[in-house]
Each structure stands twice: as C-alpha cells, then as structure tokens.
Amino acid sequence: MIARRAALGLLALPSLAFPPLARAQSRPLRLIIPFTAGGSNDIVGRILAEGMSARLGQSIVIENRGGAGGILGNDIVAKAPPDGSTILLAGSGSFVISSLVHARIPYDAVNGFAPIGLLGAAPNVIAVNPRLPVRNLRELQDFARGKNPALTFGTPGAGTTAHALGAMIALTLGFEIEHIHYRGTAPALTDVVAGRVDMITNAAAPFLPFLAAGTLRALAVAGRQRASILPDLPTSFEQGFPELDSATWYGLLAPAGTPAETTARLHAALNGALQDPALRARLVENGVEIETSPAPADFGLFVARERERWSAIVTRANLRAE
C-alpha cells in the first residue's frame, strides 16, 4: 500500500547493516505521542519504545500530549532542544493533515522537523454503534441520506486522518454528518460504544474488543486490501467506493537541527527494533503493516509526498478545523 505510493523498501536488512549505536545514555529519551492514552497511536508508540530502548541502552519515557488533532504534541517537539532527547510519533493525520486544515499552527510543518524513519501503517476501519440498522456502506448510504438530524461522527481531533476520512465518507456517500472532535481515539470510541455518537473510523486495534463484544459494528476497511486482523471485513473498494482509501501511517521525527549522526542512530534503533520477531508480531496483531525507510532522508521525501496527496484531498473535501 504505502510501498506502492512511496516506493519505500520493506524492512529486510540484517541488523549488522545498521551503524553501531552510541554508548548508553543516562538521560531518558522522551517520545511524545500527540494523543491521549488508549488509542492506536499510543499502542504503537509504547510497543516501539520498548524495542528501541533496548537498542539505545537508554530508557524512553512516553508522554501523551493530546489536543488540537496532534498540534499540541507536535509543537512540544518542534520547540525542544535539537539534541535527540525528544522525538515525535508522527502520523498521517496528526502531523500532515492537521497542518493543512488549521489556519494557523505554532510551528513550521515543512521545515521544523528532522526525519528519522517510517515504521508502517494501519488501514482505517469504518464502524458504527450497532443500534444503527446498517451492516455495509450501501446500507449506511441509504439510511443516512436525508436523515435529520444528521449522523454524528467521532474523531480524535480536527485535522486527524479520521476527520479527513469522515469528510470523504460524507462527500462520497452523499449525506451530511456532524463531526464531534475529542482529544484522542479512546474518548471518541467510548461515546460511540455508549450510543452517544453514531460513527467512528480508526486503525482497527482499539476496536477489536468492542467488535468481539458486539458493542461496535465494523462496516468496511477503507482501502484496497482487507486487514489481516479482520479478514472477513470487506473493503471500501469491494463495496463500490474506491474513493474511500485511507490508512494511518506512523513514523518518527525530531526537532529541526538535530545532528545527522543523532537521527542516524535513532533510525538504526528504529529499524533494529522492527526486525525483532516478537515486536513485529505485536505490531501486526494491532493491525500495523510494517514498512520502513532505508534512511532518514527517504522518510523525509515520503512525508513531502504525503503532504501533496492529502492537500488535494483536503481541498476537494473543503476540510477546515472548526
């Protein structure tokens, strides 16, 4: 999926291919996750931190800084000392889309960060509270068209991938929705499961226990390929809506000005962690399709291409932060 768009190689290099890591550091490294605990970003970040910490010989402290669709967390990293002690778990929504839909952001989204590396992506799943009498996208379209009041749609924040995909769902299926923004996936999901909000979309991992319990109903994977952790769930392409193509990718960034040898050290630790079979299995179980960038610069090019792609989508959907 990402490999076809960005031509980034799959992780297949032996660990000896990476440069030697620097000696153990006494000061903990901060990994900023720009969402509250409990969502897909939080799950991925915590798994990754364990693997990287062992390779760096340095503890990694997770800081959840949710708000403004990722902007608050991004800003902390943009303004941190460029010494590799503070890094960001960036994503397609929290880093790229958020900068496109907000009229003003307090940092330079293009030049304010140094790339470290890509780790993979998770296809987004479109789901509803099961009280809605719909089981696929066609039934959702028929049910929601002309509905007054409009269906409600929970997102982890304005400018997230979920916000953009929600707008594309409304545009493509031809009905109105009311976006309700939260400070992360977990509180949005809580309200959908409780029936206070109708719809949600996100990477699959946080949905799994609720799908199993029957308190959430999945309608489609928003993409070309079925998700390995939900193999029986049809895709938007299979259901006749190829416009709904969205995945949440994850990668690491540092503040602009971070020395190249520092980002190379972090890149080596990232790629080394992703080679570990146990860590890979945990990420796959949480819906992540693992891919990596050969070097930090390749991830920088990938982010630039993603910015161009999402800019066209944001313009088409007339997406703006409220």
Secondary structure, DSSP 8 states (H G I E B T S, - for coil): -HHHHH----S---GGGS-------SS-EEEEESS-TTSHHHHHHHHHHHHHHHHHTS-EEEEE---GGGHHHHHHHHTS-SSSSEEEEEEIIIIIIHHHHSS--SS-TTTSEEEEEEEEEEEEEEEE-TTSS-SSHHHHHHHHTT-SS-EEEEESSTTSHHHHHHHHHHHHHT--EEEEE-SSHHHHHHHHHHTSS-EEEEESGGGHHHHHHTSSEEEEESSSS-BTTBTTS-BTTTTT-TT---EEEEEEEEETT--HHHHHHHHHHHHHHHH-HHHHHHHHHTT-EE---SSHHHHHHHHHHHHHHHHHHHHHHT----
